[in-house]
Amino acid sequence: MMPTHRDPLIADARLAAIVFAVGLAGLLIGATLGLNNWPGQAFAIAAGRATVKDFFFAFHGYTIVLSVLFWGSKPSLRAQRAVIAGWVLTTAALWALLHESVAMSWSDPAGFPMPMFLATSLSLPCVIAMLWRALGPWRSNNAFEVRLRWLMLLAVLFMLVPQAALSLTATLHPHTLDLLALRFDHLAGLTFGPTFLALADRIPAMRQVLDMAYGLTPLGFLAV
């Protein structure tokens, strides 16, 4: 097996972490100057309010990435069983705490999608299992485990950077072309969007399926 210090994948992950860290430092400076939001601001606000609902909505956008990261990390059978058991418990706990304040539905587009709720409850034990594996005194230093730890670090940085970066771009270039593009579509007769959404709304749960597909886009960024 190739030594970890010569592993090209680990070298690439290390370089990506450096790039992310430099960007994070720039965003911290920008936040100090009032140019953009603070990295991880949603998590900080949720921590300040200390409510389950705020934590849930701050965290739920990253759940699919974290769950895929766990199941793709070759977890042991014991870890898989522990996560499944934890999933049952976290699902029951979150439902008991949130069902009165958050409208959840399998088919109503106005409600919070139940598949996303289940994905969020699954991701919590996944995160605990990965931290247990990566930070425990029994952790392995073989190439796969080192790659996994770097990937986990990149996932955390990926959670902190994008929203702050988007707010910086909005400050630097507040004028967008969205309305012009929509106007052009209307004048050109390119009204596929509303027609497609109307068709999707006629099919039960299709809007939720589309929302889930959109939620999978962070996996592409993580893969890159």
N, C-alpha and C positions, 0 to 999 in steps of 0.2 A: 504493500500500500504506500502511496506517495506521502512523504512527510507533509504535515499541515502547512509548514512555512513555505513550501513550494507548490501548494495546491492552487491552480489558477482560479478556481471558483472562490476560494477564500480570499485570494488577492483582489478579485473583482468586488467581492462583498465589502472588503476593507476600504477600497477606493470609493464605493458608493456611500459608505457610512461617512467618509471624510467629506464628500460633496454635500450630503445631507446636513452634516454638522456645520459646515461653512454657511450653507443657506439658512440654517436655524439661527446661527449667530447674527447673520444679517437681518433676519426677521425680528430678533430680539431688539436690535438697535432701532429698527423701523418702528417697533411698538413703543419703544421709549420716546421716540420723536412724534408719536401719534399718527404715523403713516399707515399702520395696519393693526389688525387684531393681534393679541398675544398668542403665540403658539400654544395650543392646548387650552385655549380660553374657555371652550365649552365645558371641558372637564373641571377647570378651576371654578367656574360658575356653579356647576352641579355640586362640587365639593362644598362651596360656600353655603348653598341652600340646604345641602345635606338631606335631600329627599330622594326616595327611590325613583320617582317619576323623572326627575331631572337627570339622574345617573343613567336611567334607561334610555332616554332620548339622546343623551350625549354619546352613549356607547353603541347604540344599535346599528349605526352606519358602518361599523367595522367588523360586525359579528361574522359575516360570511368568510372574510379573509382569515380571521383567527381560527374559525372552525376548520377550514380547509388546511390551514397550516398544521393544526394538530393531527388530523387524520392522514395527512401526507407525510408525517414525520416518523412513520413506522413505529407507532406506539406499541408497547407490550400489551399482551392480552389483559393483564391486571389493570393497566391504565385505561384500556378501552372499557372494561367493565365498570371501573370507578367513574368514568365520565358519563356513561349511560345512566348509572344510578344517580349521579349528581344532576344530570339533565332532568330526571323525573322530579327531584326535589326542588330545583331552581324554578322549573316550570310551575309547579304547584305554588311555590312561595310568591313568584312574580304575579301570577294570576290573582292570588288572594289580595295582594297589595295594590294592583293596578286596575282590575276589571271594572271598578266603580268609577274611576276617573278617566280611563282610556277606553274608548269604544273600539272593540276589536271585532273583525269580521272575516269570514272566508270569502265572501262574494261582494259585499257592499264597498264600492270604491271610496266612499266617505270614511270608512272605518280603517283602523290600523290593521295591516294585513296579518292574519294569523300565522302564515308561514314565516314572516319576519320575526314575529314574537317568539316562535319556537326556535328559530335560528339564534336569537339573542339569548334565550335561556340555555341553549346548548353551548354557546361560546364561553359562558362564564366558567363551567367546570373545565372546558378545554384550556382556558388561560391558566387556571390553577395547576392543571396537570403539566403544562409546558414549563411553568415557572419551577415547579417541583423537580422536574427532570433537568432543567438547565442550571439551577442554582444550588441544588442539593450537594452534600459532600461526596456522594456516590457518583457524581457526573463523570462521564467518560470523555476522554480527550482524543478519541479516534476522529478521522476526517469528517465522517458524517455528522457526528455530534457537534463538532466545531462549526461546520457549515450551518447547522440548524441554529446554533446560538447567534451567529451573525445574521441569519435571516430573521430571527426574532427581534434583534436590535433594529434591523431595517424596517420591520413592520411597525415598531413603536415610533420611529422617526417619521414614517409615512403617515401615522396618525396625527402627528403634531404639526407637520409643515403645511399641507395643502390649503386649509382654510385661511391661515394667515397669509399665505402667498397670494391667494385669490383676492383677499381684501387689499393687499398692496397693489396689485394690478388695477383694481378699481380706483384706488387713489391716484395712481400715476396716469391712468387713462380712463377717466370717468365716463366718457362718451362711448356708447356701444352702438353696434350696427344692427341690433336685433330688430328694432322697429322698421328700419329700412328694408331689411331682408324680408320681414313679414309682409310689408307693403308691396315689394316686388313679387312675392309669391301670389299675392291677391290679384295684382294687375295681370300677371302672366297666366292666371288660372290654375296655378299649382296649389290646389287646396286638398292635397292628399292627407295632410295631418288631421284636420277635423273629420274628414271622411273615415280615416282609419280608426280614430278614437271612437267615433259613433258605432262603427262595426264591432270594435272590441267590447264596447259596453253592452252590446246585444248578446255576447257570449258570457255565460256565468263564470266568474272568477278570472276572466282573461286580463282585466286591468291589474289584478294582483300578480298574475304571471309576468306581465310586462314590467311591473315595479320590481319584482325579484330579478328579472333579467338585467334591468338597469343597475340594480344593486350589486351585480356580479362584476361590473366594470373595474372596481379596485383590484380584482384578481389579476387583470391584465397588467396594471401598473406594477403590482408586486412581482409578477412573473418577469417583467423586464428588468 
